[in-house]
Amino acid sequence: MTHPEHPVTPSTGELALEDRASLRRVAGLSTELTDVTEVEYRQLRLERVVLVGVWTEGSAADADASLAELAALAETAGSEVLEGLIQRRDKPDPSTYIGSGKAVELREVVLATGADTVICDGELSPAQLNSLEKVVKVKVIDRTALILDIFAQHATSREGKAQVSLAQMEYMLPRLRGWGESMSRQAGGRAGGAGGGVGTRGPGETKIETDRRRIRERMAKLRREIRDMKKIRDTQRSRRLTSDAASVAIVGYTNAGKSSLLNALTGAGVLVENALFATLEPTTRRGEFDDGRPFVLTDTVGFVRHLPTQLVEAFRSTLEEVVDADLLVHVVDGSDDHPLAQINAVRQVVNDVIVEYDITPPPELLVVNKIDAATDLGLAALRRALPESVFVSAHTGEGLDRLRARMAEMIPPTDATVDVTIPYDRGDLVARVHADGRVDATEHTADGTRIKARVPMALAASLGEFATF
């Protein structure tokens, strides 16, 4: 029983979870198009949304799954999904994305449902956004803007917030526009109003030019800040790399259960939530294999199909954890309807990073998670398709011992413990042990210097003849 004078303090993860749960959209804010700038418009809340997608390839089930994922993204952003429409086309319409006839039909759906926002399942050009908005007469955003909005809501660290802001501005800059005439008005001359005073007359810049300049200045400042923060993180990473602990990076699709697996393997208390993009900042925890060897496990941001390029660029810090890893633990949601498509999406992003850094890809261990929530039929199909993978449930703990054993097998020991007595005329070997190994104890005996240490495997082999029995 808990006494009032000794209250239980919730963990940081629990507090973060409460904060996330309280992030709900405010109802009743109008989002009818008005004469405001894009920057001001971004502050308006998404409330009641209609989804629209263009089905260009794959089966009808694939198109439905893509729209269902868009609905999950919209709900993570705090929106209420009212309706979803799919248009079958060879390719998106260059003008309105879905074609003029479907755009009129979409306007009728918006009126019938009382929606205030349309979310498109793809990245739209500035012209497509503009044209579609003129027809449906409510705000239109695309998948990229939606993911950026989720990241903006959930970033907590200073670096995470700076990265999201930079990604949003990179996305916004080519799409900067206004509704009505506000963005094309010039500040100077008679048009700016008589009596503006010295310095306000003349051609001046248009409002849109002013906004673009301010955004570019802000982006340059953010890049400098992120560069400075990167130096600190690089120092921390290099310190980890020089330690004895093996480096393991957890990668996977968003909401595959990566943070739950990190908690299960290391006893950490990081935020776990059944929501997309619950983890935005890399989290690192230490653990131990059964043979006592330490390892460092890093939880990374989840991937998603068509992850916006702006985010890949901004969240380079997370992706760099993949570059330095000795092993990639690729977590797959075994209860998902399309797990193989998720695997391909993650591998595509990881391969892009590996090609960019020109490194040898680290070994990959596929881990099928959430087997407690998956169907027997689905698991049987996955066992056939992924024979080398490990099947676990981070929730119940099933399969975790097997996972630890497989991780230890895939990261062979790089050093060994030795107990040797080195003759006094072999001072060179003593010097090598001190230079390359970690000495635990030293004792001078009649036969030579007795050393207990952890040394690289090659050095351990050359010290074999001096082993103390």
Sequence and secondary structure as in RCSB ss.txt:
>XXXX:A:sequence
MTHPEHPVTPSTGELALEDRASLRRVAGLSTELTDVTEVEYRQLRLERVVLVGVWTEGSAADADASLAELAALAE
TAGSEVLEGLIQRRDKPDPSTYIGSGKAVELREVVLATGADTVICDGELSPAQLNSLEKVVKVKVIDRTALILDI
FAQHATSREGKAQVSLAQMEYMLPRLRGWGESMSRQAGGRAGGAGGGVGTRGPGETKIETDRRRIRERMAKLRRE
IRDMKKIRDTQRSRRLTSDAASVAIVGYTNAGKSSLLNALTGAGVLVENALFATLEPTTRRGEFDDGRPFVLTDT
VGFVRHLPTQLVEAFRSTLEEVVDADLLVHVVDGSDDHPLAQINAVRQVVNDVIVEYDITPPPELLVVNKIDAAT
DLGLAALRRALPESVFVSAHTGEGLDRLRARMAEMIPPTDATVDVTIPYDRGDLVARVHADGRVDATEHTADGTR
IKARVPMALAASLGEFATF
>XXXX:A:secstr
   TTS     HHHHHHHHHHH    TT   B  S BHHHHTTS   EEEEEEEE SS HHHHHHHHHHHHHHHH
HTT EEEEEEEEE SS BTTTBS HHHHHHHHHHHHHHT  EEEESS   HHHHHHHHHHH BEEEEHHHHHHHH
HHHH  SHHHHHHHHHHHHHHHGGG  BSTTTTT BSSTGGG TT  TTS SS  BHHHHHHHHHHHHHHHHHHH
HHHHHHHHHHHHHHHHHSSSEEEEEEEBTTSSHHHHHHHHH       SSTT   S EEEEEE TTS EEEEEE 
  B TT  HHHHHHTHHHHHHHHT SEEEEEEETTSS HHHHHHHHHHHHHHHHHHHT     EEEEEE TTTS 
HHHHHHHHHH TT EE  TTT TTHHHHHHHHHHHS  SEEEEEEEE TT HHHHHHHHHHSEEEEEEE SSSEE
EEEEEEHHHHHHTGGGB  
